[in-house]
Amino acid sequence: MEFAKVTALLKATTLEAAVLTGRLVLYPSGIVPERLAPARPNDGPVPLAGGGGRPVVLLHGFVDNRSVFLLLRRALARHGRHHVVSLDYPPLTADLRTAAEALGRRIEAVLVRTGRTEVDLVGHSLGGLVARYYVQRLGGDARVRTLVTLGTPHAGTSVAAPLADAHPLVRQMRPGSEVLRELAAPAPGCRTRFVSFWSDLDRIMVPVETARLDHPDLRVHNVRVSGIGHLALPVHPTVATGILTALDGDAAEDGGAEGAAEGIAEGTAEGASSVA
């Protein structure tokens, strides 16, 4: 392995360890689910700010909780996104489809509360698959304008972990699972825009390219991130900038997917780009 690659891997590993330490400290703060304030008769629609004022819904990954999005929520708020909701799925959830159905109900509640008709959705790891199932298989494309996924095993991950396959959600993230076959099925007319961030040093995605989203019926922009691992994706400031750009990038018409990463990366003719 080249010296530069070894150095990059060591830096990414050190960062992953630091992020993991922070996650363990913050984890208790996210155990209690976030409560949605009830809609009030005098509430009007949210202001037409960045992204059309759409609420942003965040969905965490496997064995995680909403505390993973603390820094991203702050970045979104600074960018004018004042209606940000972090949703959880129960730790005993045994079926990705069940989590997707629950996500749909929560999104409906968010829309009632804010007076909007669409949301933007950000999912980390397994959360991205749950969100994608809702959009593709449960009619969620009528409610989700843009779905951003971070280190999501769109084609399934073969990472080895002791006893991991004992959990049904992990088995659903394996290549060739029934859920992934459903997501690979035709999805004509899907209205949601997809932006998928994948990292070249993500040790949870095996191979790393599995976090790319490639589907002939979906409007997708893949963004390659260099130098960081799986845990750092939801907290890294460069990725946060990319997410903000992606959520505001639907002003373009036919070139909407390519425009999602404009300003943070150099696009290619294949609808993919990279950030360092």
N, C-alpha and C positions, 0 to 999 in steps of 0.2 A: 504493500500500500504506500502511495506517495506520501512524503512528509506533510504536504499541505492538507491532504485528506485526513491524515492522523491528527493533525492539529485541529482541524475543524471538528472532527469527531470528539476529541477531548473537550473542546469548548462546549459543544452541544451537550455532552454528558454532564459536565459541571453545571450547566444551566438547568438541565433536567432535574438534577439532584436538588438545586436551590428551589426550583418551582415545586418539587414534591414536598420539601420541607414546609414551604409556605402553604401548600394545599392542606397538609396535616394540621397546621395551626388554624386555618380558616374553616376547615370542614365542619366543626360543631355549629358554626354560625349559619350553616345552610341546611341543617337537618330539618328544621321546622319549615314547611312549605310556605311560600309567599302568598299572602292573602290578597285577593282582588277587592278593592273598595267597591261597594255596591253603586250601581248607577243611580244618579239623582235627577229628579225632574228638570232642574235648571241647568244641568250640564249640557254644554254645546259641543260640537265637534272640536277636535284638537286643531291647533293652528296649522295652516298650510305651510309648514316649514320644510327643512330638508327631507327629501324622499316623499314629498307630498303630505307630510305629517302622519304617515302611517305608523302605528305602533310596531315595536320590534319585540319579537318573542324569542327567548333564548332557551335552548334545550341541551342539557349536559350529557356526558357520556356514561359508560358503564361504571357502576360502583362509585359514582361521583354525585355531586349535588349542585345547587344553584350558586354556591359560593365561588365556584370556578370562574364566574363571569364578573367578579367584583370590578376588576380594572377595565374590562370592556364596557361595562355599564357606565362607568365614569366617562370614558371616551365618547360614548354615544350621547351622553347628556351634554357634554361640552360642545358637541357637534349639532345640538338642537333637537336631538331625539329625546323628548321628555316623557314619552310613554313607552317605557321599557319594562318587560315582565319576564322574569326567570321562572320557568315551569319545571316541575319535577315529575318523574314517574316513580311509583313505589318501589323500594328495594327488592320486594318479593315478586315483582313482575316477571312472568315466565314466558311471555309471548310478545314479540315486537309489535304484532298487529294490535294487541290490546292496548299497548302504550300509544300507538298511533290513533286509535279511537278516542282515548282519553285526551290526547293532544287536541283533536278536533273539537271536543266539547269545551276545552279551556279557551281555545281561540275564539269560539263563538261568544264566550263570556267576555273576552277582551274587547271584541268588536262592539258588543252591546254597551260596555262601560265607556268606551271612547267615542262612540258615534261614528266609527269608520266602517268601511266595507271590505278593507284588505289589511293584511299585516305583512311585515317582512319577517323572515324566520332565519335564525342562525343556530346550527346544530354542531356540537363537537362530538367526533367519534361516533359511537352508537346513536347519539342524539340526532346526527345527520341522517342516519338510516331510518329512524322513527319518523322524522320529518318528511323524508322522501316518500316513505310508504303512504303517509297521510295525503301528500300531494298527488302522487301517481295513482294510488289504488282506492282512495276514499273520497275523491272529488275535491281535495283540498286546493287544487289549482285555481278554484273559484275564489279562494280566500287569501292565498299567499302570492304576493306579487314577485318577491325575490326570495330564494332559498340559498343561503350560504352554508356550505359544509366545510368543516375543519378536520382534517385527518380522519375522514369517514371511509370505512372499508366497502366501497361501492361494489367491488368485485370479490369481496371476501378476503379475510386475512388468515394466513397459515401460521401466525406466530405461535410458538410453543410456550405454554405456561402450565406449571403443575396443577392438576385438578381443574383447570379452567373449563374443560369441555363438560364438566359435571353440571354446569349452569346452562339451561336451555337458550338463554340469550346469546351466550358465546357460540353455541352450536349454530344459531341462526346467522352468525357473522362469518361462518366458515364458507369457503368457496363451494358453490354448487348447492347450497342449502335451498329449501323450498321457498323461503322468503326472497332470497336473491334471484331465484328463477322467476318469481312473480314480478320483481322489479325490472328484470331484463326483458319482460314481455313487451309487446308493442304498446305505446302510449300516445296514440295520435291525438293531436289537438291540445296537448297539455299547454296551459297558458303561463305557467310559472317560469321565471328565469332562474337558472342555476349557476352558481359560482362555486367552484370546488378548489379549496386550498389544500395542497399536498406537499409534504416536506421530503427532501432527499435524505434526511437523517432520522426519519420516523421509524423507530425500532418496533413499534406495535403494528404497523402496517407492513406485512410481508407477502409479496414484495411491496416496495414503497409506492409503486405505480398503481396499486389497488385503490388508492385514495383518489385517483383520477376518476371522473365521471364521464363515461363514453356510452352514449345511447343515441341511436339514430333519430329518435322522435323528440328528443329534448333539446332545448336551447341552452347550451352549456358553455361556460368559459372556465377552463382549468388554469390555476395559478400555481406554479412551482415555487416553493419557498426553500431557500438554502440556509443551512447552518443551524437549524433548531430542530428539536425533537417533538414528540407527540404532545407531551404535557405543556410545552411552551406555546403551542399554537393559539390557545384562547387568551393568553396574557401578554404576548409579545407586542410591543408598540408598532412595529412595522406591519404586522398582520392586522392589528386594529385599524391602522390607516387604510389598508387594503379593503377591509370589511366596510368601512365608512364609504369608500369610493364605490364599492360594489353596490351598496344599498342605494346610493344616489345616482347610479350609472344607467338608469332606465330611461333617460331623456332621449337617447338615440332610438331610432325606430328599428329598422332591420338590423343595424349593427349594435344592438343593445348589449349582447353578450360580450363582444369585443370591447365595448366602451366601459365595461364594469371595472376593468383593472387599469384604465387610463390614468396616468399620473403616478402610478406606483411601479409600473413595469413596462417593459418594451414588448408589445404584442407581436404575435406572429400571424402568418396567414392561416394557421390552423386553429385559431381561436384559443391559443394558449399563451402564457407569459410566465415570467419568473421574477422573483424578488430575492434579494440577498439580505 
